[in-house]
Amino acid sequence: MSGAGAAIVTRGVTRDFKAGQQTITVLHGIDTEIRAGELTYVVGESGSGKTTLISIMCGILWPTEGEVEVFGTDIYSLSDTELVEFRLANIGFIFQQYNLIPSIDAASNASVPLIAQGMDRHEARERAVAMLEKLNIGDQAGKLPNQLSGGQQQRVAIARALVHEPRLVVCDEPTAALDANSGRRVMDLLREVAVAEDRACIIVTHDNRIFDLADRILVLEDGRVEHDGKTMPEDH
């Protein structure tokens, strides 16, 4: 792999976990490249290492061995403070559990990355509301998370991930709680906002309704990349 046009490069990434007296290896020396300008899916059975891999790729979980470069930066050579700052500036996350702050409204939740970057609160809120409107929930901007449906909460989480226009967006099952039309709309928005010549989007998904929208699909089996192509292999 040359690294040209690469958003992420992993070299020999291994991850072990302790389970009592046992050591369980979840990832086995992953070498791969996520390219800028592409919408990449990571798929596989439960326990195949998908979430562990994307967590390592975006600086949430340290590898046991190996290197990870994100837009040319070896992220695990950074100090803890530098890594936090790098993630804040470059990466947007859409978590499966949403992780919304229960005491503040949808617009305030969506504006969190902008506030963290030092933006004026009024301007941050305006930008957050504009992103919520793109996701067709602008009318829910003043509601608390517990006043929203599961699908609406998910779209607030998506707005929060996209509002600061990160270079890398990492999503864990972003369409799981959505109907088919809403799911396609979210994927269209992710492509519009998160995929460009200097940007990339990675999606962990089981949703076969959206497989046709991928530029590239990585299939993990037992902590190894078993398939890397534009379509799902016929045996999956």
N, C-alpha and C positions, 0 to 999 in steps of 0.2 A: 504494500500500500504506500503510495507516494505521499498522501496527506493533502494533495492539491484539492482545493475545494471542499476540504473536510470540515464538518462542524465538530465531530467527535472522532477520536481515534483511541481504541483500546489495544493494549499490547499485553498479552499474557495475564489477563485479569482473572484472578482466582479469589473466591470468597469461602471461608470456612466459618462454621458456627459450632459452638460447644453445646452438647446435649448430655449433661451429666459428665460421665467419664469419656464419652465418645466425641470425636470430631467429625462433623458432617460437612462435606464439601458440596456447596450449592452451585458454584461456578467453577468450571475446569479450564483455565487458561484461555479466556475469550480474546480472540484477535478479530476486530471488526472495525469498520469505518462507517459513520453516519455522515452523509453528504449534505452540505448546504444546498438549499433549493429543492429539497425533497421532503415528502411526507412519508415517514418510515413507520411501519407497524412492527411491533414485537408481539408474537403470538406463541402459544404453547399451552400444554396442559397445566393445571394447578400443580405447583411444586417444581416447575421446570426451570425456575430462576429468573423469570421475567422482571418482577418488581425489584428483586435484588440487583439485577443488571442496570436497570434505569436509575436506581437509587445511587449506584456507584458512578454512573455516567454523569450525574448532575451534582455530585459532591455532597450527598446526604449520608452515604454509607461508605466507609473506607474499605478498599480491597485488602485482602490478606497479602496478595502479591500482585504485581503488575503496575502498569502506568495508564493514566487517562489524560488525554489532551482535549481540551474544549476550546475551539477556535485558536489553537496554537499554544494555549497555556496549560502547562502540566499542573493540574489543579491540586494534586496531592503533594506538591512541593511547596504550596502556599501555607502560611501560618493560618491558624483558626480564624483570626480576624480578617485576613486577606481573602480567605475562602468564602466567608459570609458576605463580604463586600462584592466579590466576584459573582456569586449567585444572585445577589440582589440586582446587580447591574445587567446581568446577561441571561438569566434563566427565569422562566415562568412555570409554575407548577399547577397542575389540575389533579388533585388527590381524589381517590375513590370515596373517601369519607367527607369531602368538601372542606372540613376544618374552618367553618365560618365562625366568627366571634359572635356569640349569642346576644350580647348586650347592645350591639350597634346595628343600624339598618343596612339594607342591601348596598346602597351607594357608598356608605362608609366602609363596608367590608371590601368592596371592589376597589376602593381608593387606597388601601393599605400600602401597596408597593410604592405608590407615588409619595405618600406621606413619609415613608421610610427613606426615600431618596431626598427628602427635604423640600418638596413642592409645597407651596401655599395651599392650605386646606380647602379654600373656596375653589381654586383652580383644579385641585385634585378631584373634588367632588363633581365638578362640571364634566371633567373627562371621564370619570367613572359612570356618570349617568348616560353620557353619549355611548359608551360601550354597552351598557345595559340595554339601551334602545336598539343597538345593532342586533342584540340577542332577543329582541321583542319582549323585554320585560322592563322597559323604562318606567312603566306605570307602577311597578313594584319597588321603586327605588327607596321609598320611605318606610318600608316594612321590615320588621325584624325577621331573622331566619325562621323562627318558629311560627311565623304567620305565612310562610311560603310553602308550596308543595315541594316534594323531593326534586322534581324536574326543574323548578324555579331556583331552588337552592344550588343545584348543579350549574345552572347558567350564571348565577352570581359568582360561583367559584371560577368558572371559565372567564368571566369578565375580569376578575382579579388577576388571573394569570396573563391576560393579554393587554391590560390597560397601560403598562409601561413599555410596551413594544419590545419585549426581550428578543435576543438573537436566537435563543433556543427555548422552545415550549415542550414540556414533558407532561404527558397526560396518562392517567391510569383509568381506563374504562370511561372515557368522557361521554359516551352515548348510552351507557347501560340503563339509565333511568328515563330515557327519552323514547317517545314513539318514533316511528320510521321517518316521518317528515321532519320532526324537530331534530332528529339525529343527523339527517342529511344537511339541514340548515347549519347546524353547529360545525359539521365537517367543512362545509363551504366557507364558513367564517374563519376556521382555523387555517385553511389553505390561503385565504385572502390576507390574513393578518400575520400568520406565523411562518409562512413559507415564501422565501425570496432568495435571490442569489447569495445573500449574506446571512440567511436565516434558515432554521430547520425546525421540524416538529417531529417528535417521537410519540407514538401512541401504543400503549399496551391495550389490547382489546381481544374479546372473544366474539365480537359482534359481526357475524358474517354478512349482515346487511350492508356494511360499509367497506368490505374487502376490496371492491372494485375501485375505490377512490385512492388507494395507496400507490405511491411511486415505487415502493419497495417493501418487501415483507421478509422479516427475519423470523424463522421458526426455531424456537429453543426446545430441546429435549434433554432432560437430565443434565442441565447446566452447560450444554454445548450448542453451538449454532449448527443445526442440521439442514437448514435450507436458507438460501439468500437469493431472492429473485423478485420479479415484478408481479407475480401471481402466487397464490397458494398452490403447493404441490397437490397432485390429484389424490393422494392417500390421506389428506387432512380435510 
